[in-house]
C-alpha cells in the first residue's frame, strides 16, 4: 500500500506524476494562495508525508493533528517555518528541498523522501 502524501500547495502536474509512483497524493488546489491553517490541520490527520512551503507553519499544534506523520519536507531555502525542536520531540523527520522545480532536484527529492519514510 502506498503512503499518503499531502502537498500544501498545488504543484505542476509533471512533479505530481513523478510522486504518484510512491505515494497516494492529495494537495491544496491553489498555486498562489496559502492553505488556511484549519484546512492544513485537517489535511494532515491521515497523511504520512507532508510537503510544505515556507508559508506553512509546522509546529507542535500541527504535529499533534498528524498521528501518522513520519516525514515533513519543505520546499524553501530556509526552514524558519519548521519548529525543529518539535520535530525532534515527536521523532519526526524533516528535510528541505530548495529549487525543486529543477527536474534533477525533483527526482532526487522524491528518491530521498521515499527512502526516509519507513
N, C-alpha and C positions, 0 to 999 in steps of 0.2 A: 504494500500500500504506500502511496506517495505521501510525503509530509505536506502539511498545509503551510502555505506562504501567503502573507498579506503584504502588499506593496502599498505604501501610504501616499502614492502619487501615481497618476496614470503614466505608464512608461510606453515607449514606442512598441508597436506590435512585434517587430523583429527581436526585441530583447525578451519580451514575454514568451515568445515562441521557443527561444532557447531554454528558458527556465522550465517550460512545461514538461520537458523530459524528466525532470527531477521532482517537481512539485505540483500539487493541486493549488492553483493560484486564484486569489481574489485580489482586487485592487480598487483604490479610490478612483472614481471616474473622471477626475479633473486633473489637468496638467498644471494649470496656473493657480488654482485655489487650494490652499492648505486644508487638509481634512479637519473638520471640527473635532475638538478634543473628545466630546462624548461619543462621537462615531468611531474614533480611533480606539477608545477604551472598549467599546462593544466589539469591534472587529478583531481585537487580539484575544478574545475569550477562548477561541479554539485553534489558534494558529501555533505552529511550532517554530516558524521563522518569521521575523518581522523585518521588512526593509523600509527604512525611514529616510527622510531628508533632513537637512539642518533645521527646518521649521517645525519638526515634530519632536516634542519633548519625551524622552524615555527616562522615567524616574520610578520611584518606589510605587507610586499610585498606579502607573501603567503596568508595572510588573506584577502587582497584586491582582490585576484583572486578567492576567495571562498565565493560568496554571500549567499549560502545556508548552510554553515558550522555552526554546533551547538556545536560540541564536538571534541576536539583533545585529543587523547590518545597516550601515549608514552611508548614504550617498552624499558625501560632503568632504570638504577639505579638512575641516576641524571636527571636533566632537563635543563642542560646548552644549549640545542638546542632549547629551547622554550622561546620566549620573553613573559614573564608573563605579563608585562605591556601592551603589545599589545593585549593579550588575554582579559585582564580586560577592556581595552579601547573599544574593539569591542564587549564586552559582550559574549565572547565565554567561554565555559567550558574547563578545561584541567584536565586530570588525568594521572597517570603513573602507570605502572604495571611491576615491575621487576620480573624476574623468571616466566614469564607467560607460559613457556612450561611445567611447572608442571601442571598436569590436574586440581587440585583443584584451583590453582590460575587462570588458564584459564577460568574455569567455573564462578568463582567469578567475573573476569574481564568482561566477557560477560554480566553477570547479571547487574553489576554496570554500564556498558556502556549503556545498554538498558534502565535502569532506569533514567539515566541522560540526555537522548536525547528525548526531548519533541516531 
